[in-house]
Amino acid sequence: MKNYFFGIILSFVCIHMLFTTTAFSEDIPSALIAEKTYHFETVIEGDRVFHDFIIRNGGTAPLKIVKIESG
């Protein structure tokens, strides 16, 4: 009888874990970038140039930017 109840409880726990993982959840971040590259005009060596990229989170979870590279 104890094994029967243990099996039922284990089944419920497994089903709960299956449906609460991020693979099935709608809470995921989504980076939306309108302009992925930008090419500067001719620049004199030593001049500082700037450009702002707008990154918007289209998802519902926090978006973490962990690495940015310039080319």
N, C-alpha and C positions, 0 to 999 in steps of 0.2 A: 504494500500500500504506500509506503514511503517513497519507493522508487517511482511509482505512478505520479505522485504529486511533484516530485523533483523533476521528472520529465516534462510535466506541464509548465512548471515555473521556468525551466530552462528554455523551453520553446518560446514562451512569451518574451523572455529577455532577448533571445536571438532575433525575434521578429521586430522588437522595439529598436534594437541596435541597427538592424538592416534599414529601417525606414527613417532613422535620424542621422544617418551619415551624410556628409556633404555631397556625395554622389547623387543622392535623391532629394536633397534639400534645395530650396530656391535661394538660400542665403549664400550667394557667391559674388565676389567682386568682378567687375568687368571694366577694363580700361577703354575709354573712348577717346581717341586722339584724332582730331580733324586734320591736322597737318603733321605728318610723320617726319618730314625732312624739310630743311630750309637751306638754300644756297645763298651765301653772301656774295655781293658784288666784289670787285677787286678791292683789297684792303692793303693799306700800307703797313709793312712789318712794324710791329710794336703798338699799333692801334688796338684799342679794345672794342670789340663788337658784341652786341647782345641781341638775343631774340627770345621771346617768351613763347613757350609751348603750352597750350591749354590741354590739360588732361582731366577728364571728367569720369567719375565713377558711375557707370550705368547699372551696377548691381546693387544688392542690398547689404552686403557685408563690407567691412572696411577694406579699402584698397591700399595695399602696402607697396611702395616703390622701393625696391631694394638695390637696383643698380641702373645707372645711366651712363651711356658711353657716347663720346663724340667721334665723328669719323673724319 
